[in-house]
Amino acid sequence: MEKKKAKKKGMNLPNKITCVRLVMSAIVLIMLCMPWGSVGVEFPVYNIFGVENVDLKYIICGVLFMIGSVTDFLDGYIARKYNLVTDFGKVMDAIADKVLVNGVLIILAYDKFIPLIVPVIIITRDIVVDSIKMASGNKGKVVAASWPGKIKTICMMIGVTLVFFYNMPFAFIGKGIRIDYLFVYVATIMSIVSACQYYLANKDFIFTEM
């Protein structure tokens, strides 16, 4: 009976939203990696008000990425507001975030939409921060999210969405105005700042023997 109750608690509304985001993340990555030409599928390419070579595949992925980004904030908000935070949700939320953002960054860098250094920094930062959280957690200290980390998340979600949308609507103003890159670069810088902040705030605690 106890197992059934735990299972039911683990699949509350926020956790279901997280699982949906994980599925959407997989769909986005499959769409981006799939060799559509080899299976006879060709996505149309448009010229939209002077923005050339707009591939419908990236627009579709951009819409899915944007929806996934919204659910990232939604599940956390619902979980905190209605006290529905679970260990299952914490783990799955972290996995869904890493799959969606880091997977997309790697593919966009491979497709030359963004510089390769961006996913390298972001993924390295995630490894450092997650290691700090794990080490602190083992010693009983909970490491709260920092404001640079929150800014990094928001800017990255906006920046990647704009990259998928070929910097529209800002591309209509002028080709030299890359607002999408601006958000991505700010997110990358904030990721470094947050990693340093996590380290400085926890270094004494981490390196102290219990």
N, C-alpha and C positions, 0 to 999 in steps of 0.2 A: 504493500500500500504506500509505503514511504517513497519507493522508487517511482511510482506513478505520479505522485505529487511533485517530485523533483523534476520529472520530465515535463510535466505540464507547466511548471514555473519557468523552465528553461526556454520554452517556446512561446513566450508572451509576444505581444504586438511588436515591441521594439526589436526583438530577436528575429521575428519573421521578416521585418523590413530589412534587417541586416542580411539575412539569407537571400532575399530578393536582390539586394545590391551585389552580393557575391555572384549570383547567377548572371546578372546584367554585366558584371565585370568580365566574366568568362565569354559572354557573347561578343562584347566589344573587342577583346583580344583575338578571338577566333575570326571576327570580321576583318581585322587589320592584318592578321597573319595568313589568312587563307589565300592560296594562289588561285584566285577566281578565274583568271584567264585559262588555266589548265583544265578547268571543268566547264568551260564554255560560257561563263558568266562575265559580262562586262558592265560595270557601272558607268552611267553617262557622265560626261564631263561638260561643264557649262562655262560660259563667259557671262558673268553677272555684273552689269554696269561697269565694265572695265576691269573687273577682277577675273583674271584668266585662269583656266585650268582648274575650276572648282569641281573636285571629284565628289560625286554624291555619296560614295562610301564614307568619306571623312565627315560629311555633314551628318549622316545617320549616326555615326559613332559619337559625334559631338553632342547630339541630342541625348543619346543614351548616357554619355558621361555626365552631362548636366543633370539629368534625372538622378543618376547615382550619387552625385555630389549633394543634391538636395536631401536625399534619404539619409546621407551621412549625418547631417545636422538634425534631421527629423527624429531618427531613432534615439539619438542621445538625449534630445530634449524631452521626448516622451518618457524615456527610462528614468531620467532624473526627476521630472515633475511628478510622476505617479509612483515613484519608488519601485521601479521594475528592473533595477540594475541586477544582473546575474553574472556569475563567472563565465557562463557560456557566452553571454552577450559581449563581455569584455574581450574574450579570445576571438570570437567570430568577427567582431567589429574591426579589430586590429588586422586580421587576415584580409577582410574585404577591402579595407583601405589600402593595404600594401599591394594587393593584386590589381586593384583598379588604377591607382596613381602610378606606382612604380612600373607596372607592366606597360601602361600606356606611354610613359616617359621613355622607356627603352625602345619601344617600337617607333615613336615619333623621332627619336634621335637616329635610329637606323634608316628611317625614311627621309632624313635630312630636313625635318621640319624645325627641329631645335638642335642646339649644340650638344655634342656627346657629354660634355662636362656637366651638364645639368643633372641627368640621371645618376652619374657617378657620385656627385656631391650629395644628392638627395638620399640615395641608397646607403652611402657611407654614413651619413648623419643618422639615418634610421637604425643602423646597426649599433652605432655608438650610444644613442639615447636608449634603445631597448636594452642594451647591456647594462647601462647605468640603472635603469628601472628594475631589472631583474636582480642585480646585486643589492640594491637598496631594499627591494622587497624581501629578499632572503634574510635581511637583518631587521625586518619589521618596520621599515620606513616606507610610506607611500609617497611617491613622487608625483606631484600634481602637474597638470599641463601648464606650460608657461605662456605668457602673452606673445613672445616671438613665435612660438610654435603655432599658436592659433592664427596669427597673421600669415604665417607661412602656408597654412592649410587653405585659408580663404583665397589668398593671392594665387596659389597654385591651381585651385579649382577654376577660378576665373580665367587665368592665363591659358591653361590647357584647353578650356572650352573655346576661347577665342582662336587658338591655334587651329583647332578642328574646323572652325568656321572661317578660316583664311583671314583672320583679323577683321572680319566684318562685324559691325558696320563701319568701323574706323578706317577700313581700307578704301571706303568711298571718298574719304576726305583727302587722302594722299598716300601713295605707296611708301613714302618714307616714314610715316607715322606708325610704328609698330607697338601698339598698346599691348598686344598679346605677349610680345617678348618682355616688355616692361614688367608685367605682372609675374611672368615666369622668373625673371632675374631677381625681382624683389623677394619672391618666395625662396629662391636659392640662397640669397644672402641671409634671409631670416632663419633658414634652416641651419646655417653655420652659427648664427648668433644664439639660437636656442640650444644647439648642442654644447656650445661653450658655457652657456648659463646653467644647463643641467650638470655639467661636469664641475663647475666652480661651486655650485650649491651643494654638491654631494660628495666631493672628493675626499674630505676628511672622514665622512661617515663610511664611505666605501672601503678606504684603505685602513680603517681601524678594525683590529681583530676583536671579535666578540668574546 
